[in-house]
Amino acid sequence: MRASRALLCGLWVTCGGLFMAQADTPVTGMPVPELALFDNLMVQFMEDNDIHSGLLAVMRDGVIVYQRGFGWKDADKTIPLRHDAVARIASITKPFTAAAIQRLYSTGHLDPDDIVFNLGQPGGGLLSYAAFDGNGLVQFPNIPDSRMQDITVQQILSHTSGLPSNAVADPMFQEITIANAFNDADLPTGNPPGRTRHTQWVLGLTLASDPGGTVAYSNFGFMVLGQVIEAVSGTNHLTYVRNNVLGGIAWLPITEVVAGRTFEVELDPREPYYANTQMATNVFDPNGPQVRRAHGGYHHELHFASGAFATSTTALLHLAENYYVQAENFGGGSALTYGALTNGVRSTRSHGGLLWGTDTSLRQRSDGVNFAVIFNAGGPGTNFGGQMRDLLDGVLDGGGFTWPDQGVDGQWVDFSAGMGDGSYEFPWADLGVALGSSPAKATLNLRASVSDWTGVINQRVRLRNPQNGVARIGQQ
């Protein structure tokens, strides 16, 4: 049935509200004829690389002018991926964490030179820990590497702390090794061992370099920064990011950022499946059957501040509009801008993310254009997000198209429609239902239609008509 429908539709012809780019690639969200070249680029790239799900959104001068979903939500290819889906963004979680650290700097709750680890040394630090020396837990002056007591918040933020990097035996993916080491030392530890044991284990290692010296990208370091945020703010990392990093941004519901989960049964209802099929030992049950690497082959929640968020492209674009998503130079003083407010000053920067079944890119451009791309495929060695970033940069630099000026993000309402879920293809049919199903600061896009609905709107909501047709609410 799906193939017949595609043949009848052809290329870029609307069939019941769903656009079919090719026989096997549905495209969702409001069509933007001026930017149809982005549709073609995404579909061709996904087909060339056997990618089944993707999201692409573009913002210009603070307005999201293009937001579409490509391919399928499910592995059986029966449910098209919504344009406003949330998906794992891997290391693009780090700019959210960086922005939270900058927020704590600006409010005086943190100083860039604050010492991170309290190992019992004079003066202490923000996080109280003992170090695991292979036999037991020890504190200063018996820690294996005394330089651990010198690491500052800013050194971790700028990837110059000397802590283990991703390049050599990233401790964030050594759950079984770490659990076994503690159990062998008669320090009972479950599977997976969790953030406390990971931190104790790393504190017993030797730093790769002096703190403040060599730049070495560290997932572990950002997991530590998440702990710093929680210790200083008194709230969990996600809540702090939602309320203090995103909460002040106009028309960005904080529910557009969710905590990613390890197993498929725990995913957010808007998340797609993650297509990497590599098998691995289950870090929750090392003696049990193998699992797909994307779901149990590593402890996703451990990466809560370094790589675990699932977001919509809406959240990513607003982050890029308001905060610098990368440092200009991690080895220099400009690393202080990582996560800082842009205050309207444009700068070309980007951040990528990669996990098994996730490949992403978030781009800030000095010309006022931001874009975000997320794929449900990838793993070590792929660079789908970076490749698409370069292709999109080429299109944007080449010009030759007209920019639309209408926003397209948010949920949709069509009073003449049937039962829906708020997506572009299946809009809400009743404003009361739409309001009751929408989070704070939601945007509701009204299609051309008429309703006699009357009632009280007692929440902050934006009503918008992107398609310029006539939409009337209430008695005439």
Protein Blocks (a to p, Z undefined) as FASTA:
>chain_A
ZZmmmmmnmgoiaeehiacfblmlccedjddfklmmmmmmmmmmmmmnopabdcddddee
hiafbdcdehjfbfnlpaccdfkbccdekjmmmmmmmmmmmmmmmnopacfklcfbdghi
ahiafbdcdddehjaccddfkbfblklmmpcfklmmnopnopacfklopfklmmmmmmmm
mmmnopacdddebjmlmmmmmmmmccfbdehiaccddfklmmmmmmmmmmmnopafklmm
mmmmmmmpghiafklpccddfblklpcfkbccdfbfbdcddfklmmbccddfknopacfk
lmmmnomcccdfklmmmmmmmpcfbdfblkbmklmmgopafklpacddddddddehiacd
ddddfkopacddddfbdcehiafkmmmmmmmmmmmmngopacdfbdfedcdddfkbccde
hiaklccfbfklmmmmpcehiacdddddddfbdcddfbdcddddfkopacdedjZZ
